[in-house]
Amino acid sequence: MTDALGLVERVAALHRIDLFAGVPGRVLAAVAERADEVRTEPGELLIEEGAVEAHLYALVEGRVQVHRGDQTLVELGPGATVGELAVLVPEPRAASVTAIEPTLALRVDKGVLDDLLVEWPELANSVIVALVSLLRAGAAHVDRSP
Amino acid sequence: MNDAHPRGVVALLTAQALTFGVSLALLVVPANSLFLTTYGAQWLPVTYIAIAVVGTGLSAVVARAARRTRLVRVATVTLGALAALYGASWAVLLAGGLWVSAVLLVLFPIALQAGFVFIGGQAGRLLDVRQMKALFPRIVSGFSVGFLFGGLLGIPLLDLLGSTENLLLATTAAQLAFLGLLVLTERRFPEMRTAPTGEEVAAAPRLPLRLLFASGLTLLLLEYQVLSAMGSQVLDFLLFDRASAQYSGAELTRFLSAYTAVLNLVNIVFLALVAGPLLRRFGLRLGLVLNPAVVTAVLVLMTAVAAGPGAAAYALFVLAAVVRAADLAATDGTTRTSINAAYQVVPATERLAVQAVVEGGGVPLAIGVTGALILVIHALGLGTGAVIVFALVLGVAWTLVAVDVYRSYATQLAVEMRRPPLVAGELDLSAVGDAAAVRALLGSDDARDVRLGLDLLAGVASPAAETELRQLAEHADAHVRLRALGQLGADGDASAAADAAALAQELARSQDPSDRRAAAAALAWRGTAAADPQALLTLLADPDWSVRAAALDAVATADSAEPTIIGRVVEAAGDPRLVGRAAAALRRLGPAAAPALANALADEDRRQPSLVRAAAATAAENGFEVVAPAFADPDRTVVLGALEALAAADGGDVVPREALDDVLRDARMLAECTLAALRALGDGAGPLARALEDEMDLARRLVLAALTLRHGDRVREAARVVEHAEGSRRALGVEALDVLLSREEAALALPLVRRDRALEGDATSDAAVPREPAAWIVELATDPREICRSPWVAACARYEARTRGLEPA
């Protein structure tokens, strides 16, 4: 698996998230700097159903399975995100996420985003634009997070 | 449709104009020939007056019909009625009724105006304003070709049909062909039917015709077209007057035939080759002014010649021929197009009605008035010189009105772009139900309800309010007590004010941030008196940001004498959470805060975005110097922050022109280089391409912010329309930017707003010269010429260099 990601790679990964797609890279770099790399092995749990967490994951490498018990809902790979809206408004996770390959993900915590939203009005504006787009596209199809 | 089929629309409308031209040429030849033979030229001005009377009445009927039904229905009935009239006139003439030639002469200008109203109306529905500017001259050229063709056709037709009267059969046939093409156009482009029907118009608010002209633009358009018609009529008269002085009999006929051919040829060449490019290059500004300006210039020469010594008859004759040709070419080539384009900003439901009245009523009236004035000049025994002076006065007035029309059009365009403003109103709780609700809150057991009730109590005008305040001054909740005492103190109760101050001091020492917040809020009730500086300073430095925010709200003008308080407020402006309140406090502190703010901004390490925004908001009232250091910052986002904050604070007036020119030049350089780099790198440049796209967006925002500051919010509104609207509304947005901005500004802004992949004009930066992708990557990674001045772009370029195996920069 890839060694530690560079800042440019982290920003590129975050740019694939709808919430950050419109944020200029120079602004998103501040988010990327404070994001954590999370590595999981096959079978390892990334998210547990029912847990109230306030962070999102951007998948950089590997594959994960979104499931309720034994029932697989969907499999996700690089470029996908889980828990995108939870980083703004935390709610109990509706499903679990388990790695099915060695997986590398970037985790962005709500606290980090909250701080940066205050410091960077551009980021706040981009997030609002992204949220409006998500609403327009139909919220039911957007947040693929459990 | 607007984008998909303009060619088909232009072809059909040009064909309509062609048959229209043929029918009118075949109307004017027999009508003039029969009238002059029967009654003589001296009675021509009388026909002008008849045109005014009949034309005004007919135009009112057409306008009313246009407001009740569809354009094509009105046009079909009108054109069909004209065809029937031509046919009936032929029958009357055959029966010996030569008087009908006067009717035909009167019909000619009315049919001319009506035809252009209908062709212009269709074009207005099927083409947007940009297409109108580019393509309408081509449509009008069909009329000129038709008119020329109809005139040339007259002689062989005369031989074929045997008499002048019989030419009216050909006139009728051409008119029916015009009608048929109009019906065909409606079938090919059914969207014309989406124009307001009778029911839709009835449902919309109906304005009386006099109110249609209440707006500046429509009234000016009426004035413009009246003056245009009067000018053209006088020039027509001058030409015939001078020609009849120069020639007679068969020579006169030969001259008129040759002149008509040359006139139409000049017209066609101007329409085909000159008018479109002129309008595209210089827009409506030139389109509206060219005609009156040229006419006035030639009339000045004619006045000088007429006033000069000796016989100048031939020179006057030549000038009369030149000015008439110039007037006709400019009328068809630029004036009609510009007027039709200007009508695009009149609401669609009213457009045709206004156009019908202006072109169908105003113009015939102008012709009538001109006829009457020429009769008066003749009756007074004044010569051609007086008519020339009269024409010159008309020309000057027409030119001035043209300038006003353009200004009004630019304003109206901006209004069209503008969103409805939000209206902020005072809280009004005078209704009985509201007052009762406030009292219910004051009587609540929940202290939070009582605090809300206290906040709202100020909106209730009631003598009982003081009694309630005194009761609340004894409330168990300290915050409620403090608010009630503070409010009583603000109303003049010195004892309550002293109690409030003592309670505030006690709360300021509390461990609970909400107590300290209440204490800070209490400082705001002191009116114009200076606060205890130490209390305010302590609260401005409170560890809890919400207490600092409340303390900032308490900063008043009276505190401007305390440098330490100013220093704390400036410091708070660097905190993004407090910047709004700090900026408001700085505005209250006034000029005394400006030096401290400018000093803070001069220190690069302290130049946070929030401080820049606060400084810019303050600069709007205290001068550009406060925010000047931000304009010199190498980081363009700092400059952008300053521009946007200045625009939000209406600070355009304080920014020197050179400062904005520098921003625009720098943004252009950034855009040129970024586009050149993007083209060279092609697809697959990953994060670097994205970083460059972000730089393009930054350049676009810089340009829009600078132009908004220079020209007002109308620029941003028009840019928003261009970015987000489609079809004719988008074209209106482009047109608005074209009108609001100078040529150089528009050449920079329009491609950026449209997100074109190239800017207009030659590159202004040497750094934008084409080069290999590798050279660009190295250039961007090291940025020796300070193109992007962005550490992020440099980081992405270094990443790209590593990815491509280039020498690490």
Interface residues (C-beta under 8 A of the other chain):
Chain A: G6 L7 V8 E9 V11 A12 H15 P24 G25 R26 A29 V118 E119 W120 P121
Chain B: P576 R577 P609 T637 G686 P687 R690 A691 D694 D697 L698 S790 P791 W792 V793 A795 C796 Y799
